[in-house]
Amino acid sequence: MFAPKAPLPDRAIFSLGIPLLGICYGMQVTAYLLGGKVTRNGVREYGGAQFEKIQVSPLFAGLPQRFRVWMSHGDSVTRLPAEFVKLGKTGHLSIAAMGHEARRIYGVQFHPEVEHTPVGKKILENFLFRIARCQPEWTMQEFIAEKTAQIRNTVGKERVLCAVSGGVDSTVLATLLYRAIGRQLVAVFVDNGLLRAGEAEMVLKTLRGRLPVRFVPAAERFLNRLKGVTDPEKKRKIIGNEFIRVFEDVARQLGGIKFLAQGTLYPDLIESRSAFGGPSATIKTHHNVGGLPKDLKFKLVEPLKELFKDEVRRLGRALRIPKVILGRHPFPGPGLAVRILGAVTPERLKLVRAADEIFITELRRAGYYDKVWQALCVLLPVRSVGVMGDERTYENVVALRAVTSTDAMTADWARLPEDLLARIAARITNEVPGINRVVYDISSKPPATIEWE
């Protein structure tokens, strides 16, 4: 995405755990491979930490002596590779950054690529423009031109089936495809019975003025497949598999479609498997990555898989997609099935759907919907003793979750006002029969994910 002024140096490596230039690893792996020592920590560290510079380096040029960073680790570098020097430390780590200035190899323990490291963008700019000598000449218009040509070259005259949900990713993807191949696009919206209140009607109303959308009601078949299933990975795989079966039915009805387009993003790949063949752990299987059946009859088209969510929104703005769509909170492909801990039933769907509608409505009224990255309700697999009208109750518990983020790779819990939380809790317990307790989730990512399943 960045063009170098001159040929890149033989070694311009920044070990972040994300691909930038050359070969990149996490700092611990880089240190180990170059002859250093890595040790499992007695204390894990997730979340904010205070970083202090202890060596002058172009990597930290223009930054203060101390700054806040975002950590996620359970091990650390305890001996540097030969000729490397310590560049910085934190309260828990004596080596939080390292470098070999002559070879231009750098490593940091923290995550500069996330918004919770406020100076992270400056660190990346220093590496790209001071050290690797790149020029910031890449634009989103170039991405559109490149992907448009790539899509046309891949699919030729064939039709492409694209699932749309009304969310940011699928709408941006379908719009890009429509721009590239026009009426060869078959946009399909599936009501899987796991949507939020009024979502099907809203999505169809929003998209039909922009795209040729085909509606498939399929709630019964999805809910039948999910009966009695409590394991979150099984839920995701069942739902991903059933989506494909629905698409196969549509393809047969229309006379055969070879290509399936998906709005897979880079975080989906990272959490489901390594995007580039490495040994990354599976955090959770995304329905359009690890949830696909082995006998998939479609060839996949995934033009967004190298982008983060904030970049997809930038792409959407370049494609002139309305703000009302681009500003929507992310909603998982498996829908409310992964916001119900335990078995998915019509009764439990009704509870979480009603609570979620109240939560989102009150956030909008208070002007907080656009201030948080994502907000959701989770129905817990426990029941709680309560009192209503001088009578004992034994009913369900719902958890509220609201986070701030940029790309969903990390997130922090949103500091919502107490009076707003109180109003939301009162409405839910008063208006949703079957719920008598509301709790608020104050976990960051890491160690918790944004969704509970």
Phi, psi and omega per residue, in radians:
M1 nan -0.170 3.119
F2 -2.170 2.392 -3.120
A3 -1.702 2.254 3.135
P4 -1.298 2.579 3.051
K5 -1.116 -0.708 -3.097
A6 -2.435 3.021 3.090
P7 -0.894 2.445 -3.100
L8 -1.114 2.587 3.071
P9 -1.065 2.757 -3.114
D10 -0.984 -0.646 3.131
R11 -2.326 1.856 2.998
A12 -2.297 1.562 -2.978
I13 -2.150 2.330 3.097
F14 -2.202 1.936 -3.042
S15 -1.523 1.679 -3.129
L16 -1.954 -0.358 -2.954
G17 1.571 0.096 3.042
I18 -2.254 2.561 -3.068
P19 -1.326 2.120 3.058
L20 -2.122 -1.340 -3.140
L21 -2.346 2.512 3.141
G22 1.130 -2.553 3.140
I23 -1.806 2.238 -3.062
C24 -2.145 2.405 3.110
Y25 -2.311 2.978 2.903
G26 -1.126 2.712 -3.049
M27 -1.044 -0.664 -3.110
Q28 -1.097 -0.741 -3.138
V29 -1.153 -0.755 3.121
T30 -1.017 -0.826 -3.138
A31 -1.067 -0.762 -3.114
Y32 -1.103 -0.787 -3.100
L33 -1.159 -0.465 -3.111
L34 -1.675 0.166 3.030
G35 1.816 0.107 3.090
G36 -1.459 -2.972 -3.136
K37 -2.240 2.368 3.122
V38 -2.111 2.331 -3.079
T39 -2.224 2.451 3.055
R40 -1.181 2.268 -3.114
N41 -1.360 2.636 2.989
G42 -1.307 -0.485 -3.132
V43 -2.096 2.156 3.063
R44 -1.377 2.752 -3.110
E45 -2.397 1.961 3.114
Y46 -2.234 2.251 3.126
G47 1.925 -2.725 -3.011
G48 -1.309 2.591 3.065
A49 -2.626 2.805 3.128
Q50 -1.762 2.056 -3.125
F51 -1.683 2.455 3.112
E52 -2.221 2.229 3.075
K53 -1.246 2.407 3.075
I54 -2.221 0.084 3.130
Q55 -2.663 2.435 3.082
V56 -1.228 2.288 -3.132
S57 -2.658 2.500 3.080
P58 -1.099 -0.337 3.119
L59 -1.118 -0.576 -3.101
F60 -1.947 0.385 3.134
A61 -1.045 2.364 3.091
G62 1.400 0.115 -3.127
L63 -1.834 2.690 3.119
P64 -1.188 2.964 -3.118
Q65 -1.105 -0.633 3.133
R66 -2.265 2.497 3.082
F67 -2.723 2.807 -3.087
R68 -1.446 2.426 3.107
V69 -2.330 2.914 -3.129
W70 -1.963 2.159 -3.043
M71 -1.858 2.702 3.003
S72 -2.810 1.537 -3.071
H73 -2.761 2.729 3.034
G74 -2.227 0.087 3.076
D75 -2.480 3.000 -3.079
S76 -2.731 2.844 3.079
V77 -1.407 2.111 3.136
T78 -1.879 -0.254 3.012
R79 -2.473 2.197 -3.102
L80 -1.269 2.639 2.978
P81 -1.110 2.822 -3.124
A82 -0.998 2.352 3.070
E83 1.252 0.091 3.003
F84 -1.515 2.698 3.092
V85 -2.202 2.678 3.046
K86 -1.262 2.301 3.096
L87 -1.844 -0.388 -3.112
G88 -2.936 2.898 -3.105
K89 -2.511 2.922 2.989
T90 -2.261 -3.128 3.120
G91 -1.076 -0.521 -3.113
H92 -1.731 -0.384 -3.019
L93 -2.122 2.246 3.066
S94 -1.384 -0.393 3.078
I95 -2.187 1.693 3.122
A96 -1.855 -0.157 3.050
A97 -2.741 2.551 -3.128
M98 -2.468 2.830 3.134
G99 -2.807 2.688 2.987
H100 -2.195 1.694 -2.965
E101 -1.090 -0.686 -3.097
A102 -1.153 -0.710 -3.126
R103 -1.549 -0.115 -3.137
R104 0.975 0.872 3.053
I105 -2.041 2.224 -3.062
Y106 -2.326 2.613 3.069
G107 -2.505 2.491 3.063
V108 -2.266 2.533 3.140
Q109 -1.375 -0.499 -3.056
F110 -1.561 3.138 -3.127
H111 -1.835 1.713 3.090
P112 -1.346 -0.247 -3.033
E113 -1.438 -0.019 -3.084
V114 -1.929 2.737 -3.074
E115 -1.189 -0.322 -3.122
H116 -1.400 -0.038 2.832
T117 -1.841 1.633 -2.974
P118 -0.989 -0.560 -3.122
V119 -1.674 0.149 -3.070
G120 -1.030 -0.677 3.134
K121 -1.077 -0.685 3.118
K122 -1.137 -0.669 3.109
I123 -1.101 -0.782 3.125
L124 -1.140 -0.683 3.090
E125 -1.093 -0.729 3.108
N126 -1.040 -0.753 3.141
F127 -1.161 -0.834 -3.068
L128 -1.183 -0.783 -2.960
F129 -1.737 -0.535 3.102
R130 -1.536 -0.745 -2.998
I131 -1.643 -0.897 -3.115
A132 -1.532 -0.101 3.042
R133 1.007 0.755 3.089
C134 -1.524 2.852 3.048
Q135 -2.039 2.339 -3.119
P136 -1.391 1.186 -3.046
E137 -1.760 -0.166 -3.112
W138 -1.295 2.455 3.116
T139 -2.301 2.849 3.096
M140 -1.174 -0.487 3.073
Q141 -1.124 -0.622 3.068
E142 -1.150 -0.663 3.101
F143 -1.082 -0.778 3.134
I144 -1.059 -0.815 -3.136
A145 -1.095 -0.754 -3.123
E146 -1.125 -0.814 -3.100
K147 -1.253 -0.595 3.085
T148 -1.061 -0.819 3.116
A149 -1.123 -0.703 -3.134
Q150 -1.125 -0.755 3.125
I151 -1.094 -0.825 -3.136
R152 -1.078 -0.702 -3.133
N153 -1.189 -0.613 -3.100
T154 -1.287 -0.812 -2.987
V155 -1.648 -0.322 -3.128
G156 1.023 -2.171 -3.138
K157 -1.719 0.068 -3.115
E158 -1.282 2.716 3.050
R159 -1.453 2.671 -3.110
V160 -2.180 2.171 3.073
L161 -1.548 2.271 -3.140
C162 -2.277 2.115 3.077
A163 -1.334 2.305 3.081
V164 -2.104 2.533 -3.101
S165 -2.182 -0.131 -3.025
G166 1.582 -0.126 3.100
G167 -1.411 3.052 -3.071
V168 -1.084 -0.895 -3.003
D169 -1.085 -0.900 -3.065
S170 -1.213 -0.575 3.122
T171 -1.205 -0.748 3.096
V172 -1.109 -0.772 3.133
L173 -1.058 -0.868 -3.105
A174 -1.100 -0.653 3.121
T175 -1.155 -0.734 3.088
L176 -1.087 -0.758 3.127
L177 -1.127 -0.755 -3.123
Y178 -1.089 -0.674 3.085
R179 -1.132 -0.617 -3.065
A180 -1.433 -0.723 -2.984
I181 -2.212 0.024 3.052
G182 0.999 -2.228 -3.023
R183 -1.258 -0.030 2.990
Q184 -1.244 -0.266 3.126
L185 -1.377 2.293 2.999
V186 -2.027 1.721 -3.118
A187 -1.525 2.223 -3.057
V188 -2.163 2.197 3.041
F189 -1.899 2.089 -3.094
V190 -1.842 2.150 2.982
D191 -1.538 1.779 -3.084
N192 -1.590 0.141 3.137
G193 1.369 0.052 -3.080
L194 -2.025 0.371 -3.101
L195 -1.544 2.899 3.079
R196 -1.353 2.989 -3.083
A197 -1.040 2.212 3.074
G198 1.228 0.165 -3.021
E199 -1.192 -0.741 -3.095
A200 -1.041 -0.813 -3.127
E201 -1.119 -0.734 -3.118
M202 -1.135 -0.758 -3.111
V203 -1.103 -0.828 -3.120
L204 -1.090 -0.721 3.128
K205 -1.113 -0.692 -3.101
T206 -1.252 -0.734 -2.985
L207 -1.538 -0.518 -3.023
R208 -1.153 -0.335 3.047
G209 -1.414 -0.172 -3.068
R210 -2.040 -0.539 -3.031
L211 -2.407 2.670 3.046
P212 -1.380 1.681 -3.003
V213 -1.781 2.313 3.067
R214 -1.810 2.226 -3.081
F215 -1.713 2.314 3.122
V216 -2.194 1.900 3.041
P217 -1.361 2.114 -3.045
A218 -2.493 0.432 -3.065
A219 -1.032 -0.783 -3.041
E220 -1.079 -0.754 -3.093
R221 -1.182 -0.636 3.108
F222 -1.187 -0.807 -3.099
L223 -1.155 -0.595 3.079
N224 -1.124 -0.694 3.133
R225 -1.193 -0.460 -3.069
L226 -1.603 -0.055 -3.093
K227 -0.978 2.180 3.073
G228 1.345 -0.028 -3.109
V229 -1.485 2.210 -3.131
T230 -2.046 -0.407 -3.117
D231 -1.257 2.198 -3.065
P232 -1.095 -0.634 3.118
E233 -1.156 -0.681 3.100
K234 -1.134 -0.709 3.097
K235 -0.991 -0.881 -3.083
R236 -1.073 -0.748 -3.113
K237 -1.211 -0.688 3.094
I238 -1.076 -0.783 -3.105
I239 -1.180 -0.760 3.096
G240 -1.053 -0.747 3.128
N241 -1.113 -0.746 -3.087
E242 -1.213 -0.618 3.037
F243 -0.984 -0.795 -3.132
I244 -1.084 -0.706 3.128
R245 -1.113 -0.648 3.067
V246 -1.116 -0.763 -3.141
F247 -1.124 -0.644 3.095
E248 -1.106 -0.687 3.088
D249 -1.072 -0.772 3.126
V250 -1.094 -0.749 -3.135
A251 -1.070 -0.724 3.118
R252 -1.134 -0.718 -3.140
Q253 -1.096 -0.576 -3.086
L254 -1.639 0.017 3.067
G255 1.653 0.370 3.064
G256 1.730 2.152 3.083
I257 -2.336 2.222 -3.031
K258 -1.533 -0.500 -2.986
F259 -1.971 2.466 3.040
L260 -2.126 2.139 3.113
A261 -1.695 2.384 3.135
Q262 -2.276 2.558 3.125
G263 -1.528 0.743 3.121
T264 -1.108 2.302 3.102
L265 -1.928 2.946 -3.125
Y266 -1.055 -0.744 3.088
P267 -1.061 -0.572 3.084
D268 -1.057 -0.761 -3.134
L269 -1.167 -0.755 -3.096
I270 -1.077 -0.748 -3.073
E271 -1.384 -0.387 -3.108
S272 -1.640 -0.617 -3.142
R273 -2.995 3.013 3.078
S274 -1.218 2.305 -3.138
A275 -1.251 -0.360 -3.058
F276 -2.218 0.461 3.003
G277 1.494 0.153 -3.137
G278 -1.451 -3.043 -3.019
P279 -1.625 0.578 -3.105
S280 -1.076 2.520 3.110
A281 -1.343 2.633 3.052
T282 -1.449 2.004 3.095
I283 -1.407 -0.899 3.027
K284 -2.768 2.560 -3.086
T285 -1.448 2.022 3.053
H286 -1.353 2.454 -2.974
H287 -1.060 -0.440 -3.136
N288 -1.771 0.220 3.038
V289 -2.098 -1.442 -3.128
G290 -1.366 -0.168 -3.098
G291 -1.547 0.037 -3.106
L292 -1.376 2.464 3.125
P293 -1.217 2.674 -3.126
K294 -1.208 -0.434 -3.127
D295 -1.666 0.574 -3.117
L296 -0.989 2.215 -3.080
K297 -1.638 -0.105 -3.131
F298 -1.715 2.679 2.898
K299 -1.621 2.307 -3.038
L300 -1.460 2.487 2.995
V301 -2.152 2.019 -3.057
E302 -2.341 1.242 -3.037
P303 -1.234 -0.207 -3.097
L304 -1.773 0.082 -2.934
K305 -1.224 -0.148 3.077
E306 -1.755 0.090 -3.076
L307 -1.857 2.636 2.950
F308 -1.604 2.940 -3.056
K309 -1.044 -0.707 -3.135
D310 -1.130 -0.574 3.104
E311 -1.258 -0.593 3.086
V312 -1.124 -0.674 3.097
R313 -1.152 -0.667 3.061
R314 -1.093 -0.734 3.089
L315 -1.075 -0.732 3.114
G316 -1.063 -0.697 3.101
R317 -1.142 -0.675 3.103
A318 -1.141 -0.510 3.103
L319 -1.550 0.082 3.099
R320 1.078 0.679 3.034
I321 -1.405 2.364 -3.061
P322 -1.022 2.615 -3.128
K323 -1.081 -0.543 -3.120
V324 -1.067 -0.493 3.087
I325 -1.515 -0.809 -3.085
L326 -1.157 -0.413 -3.115
G327 -1.543 -0.012 -3.122
R328 -1.176 2.502 3.055
H329 -1.159 2.569 3.048
P330 -1.023 2.515 3.078
F331 -2.353 2.222 -3.014
P332 -1.180 2.591 3.097
G333 -0.968 -0.717 3.099
P334 -1.269 -0.036 3.042
G335 1.078 -2.492 -3.058
L336 -1.226 -0.174 3.111
A337 -1.057 -0.569 3.131
V338 -1.699 0.176 2.978
R339 -1.964 0.153 2.979
I340 -2.046 1.914 3.126
L341 -1.398 2.069 -3.044
G342 1.861 -2.781 -3.059
A343 -1.189 2.510 3.100
V344 -1.674 2.063 3.121
T345 -2.284 2.782 3.086
P346 -0.981 -0.647 -3.120
E347 -1.180 -0.743 -3.135
R348 -1.257 -0.592 3.034
L349 -1.074 -0.715 3.139
K350 -1.077 -0.720 -3.135
L351 -1.127 -0.919 -3.072
V352 -1.198 -0.571 3.121
R353 -1.131 -0.763 -3.133
A354 -1.186 -0.741 3.128
A355 -1.129 -0.739 3.135
D356 -1.073 -0.727 -3.137
E357 -1.082 -0.701 3.107
I358 -1.148 -0.788 -3.122
F359 -1.011 -0.902 -3.090
I360 -1.166 -0.695 3.120
T361 -1.043 -0.790 -3.119
E362 -1.218 -0.605 3.064
L363 -1.090 -0.742 3.113
R364 -1.114 -0.804 -3.119
R365 -1.060 -0.617 -3.098
A366 -1.523 -0.028 -3.137
G367 1.343 0.371 -3.106
Y368 -1.814 -0.151 -3.093
Y369 -1.029 -0.783 -3.106
D370 -1.421 -0.081 3.128
K371 -1.606 -0.263 3.108
V372 -1.959 2.684 -3.120
W373 -1.300 -0.763 -3.067
Q374 -2.722 2.460 3.086
A375 -2.373 2.471 -3.067
L376 -2.776 2.849 3.029
C377 -1.968 2.499 3.105
V378 -2.172 2.215 3.072
L379 -1.541 2.092 -3.045
L380 -1.507 2.703 -3.109
P381 -1.516 0.670 -3.141
V382 -2.343 2.792 3.045
R383 -2.116 2.687 -2.989
S384 -2.284 2.476 3.057
V385 -1.326 2.371 3.111
G386 -2.531 -3.138 3.096
V387 -2.369 2.225 3.116
M388 -2.417 2.143 -3.135
G389 1.047 0.713 3.138
D390 1.121 0.309 3.100
E391 -2.087 2.591 3.104
R392 -1.320 2.383 3.041
T393 -2.144 2.737 3.084
Y394 -2.458 1.563 -2.926
E395 -2.329 -2.952 -2.974
N396 -1.448 2.750 3.099
V397 -2.000 2.359 3.072
V398 -2.079 2.432 3.098
A399 -1.848 2.334 3.022
L400 -1.616 2.428 3.134
R401 -2.353 2.137 3.052
A402 -2.402 2.288 -3.060
V403 -2.324 2.752 2.977
T404 -1.883 2.457 -3.127
S405 -2.920 3.072 3.007
T406 -2.101 -0.772 -3.027
D407 -2.221 0.098 3.112
A408 1.272 -0.059 3.087
M409 -1.252 -0.596 2.980
T410 -2.341 2.774 3.138
A411 -2.749 2.673 3.060
D412 -2.168 2.640 -3.117
W413 -1.244 2.439 -3.079
A414 -1.346 2.333 3.130
R415 -1.487 1.354 3.132
L416 -1.306 2.558 3.138
P417 -1.060 2.547 -3.117
E418 -1.053 -0.709 -3.104
D419 -1.173 -0.562 3.079
L420 -1.177 -0.806 3.103
L421 -1.065 -0.698 3.134
A422 -1.113 -0.716 3.142
R423 -1.156 -0.724 3.125
I424 -1.118 -0.809 -3.135
A425 -1.082 -0.730 -3.133
A426 -1.115 -0.755 -3.140
R427 -1.123 -0.747 -3.114
I428 -1.112 -0.848 -3.109
T429 -1.214 -0.501 3.123
N430 -1.416 -0.607 -2.962
E431 -1.837 -0.205 -3.118
V432 -2.006 1.656 3.114
P433 -1.026 2.273 -3.120
G434 1.911 -0.147 3.071
I435 -2.107 2.181 -3.141
N436 -2.169 0.103 3.136
R437 -2.621 2.406 3.122
V438 -2.223 2.281 3.095
V439 -2.151 2.780 -3.130
Y440 -2.045 2.237 -3.082
D441 -1.433 2.091 -3.140
I442 -2.012 0.643 3.112
S443 -1.670 2.444 3.069
S444 -1.596 2.942 2.999
K445 -2.029 2.069 -0.187
P446 -1.262 2.933 0.187
P447 -1.528 -0.313 -3.123
A448 -1.544 2.699 2.962
T449 -1.480 2.967 3.135
I450 -1.217 -0.960 3.011
E451 -1.317 2.663 -3.131
W452 -1.384 -0.443 3.106
E453 -2.192 nan nan
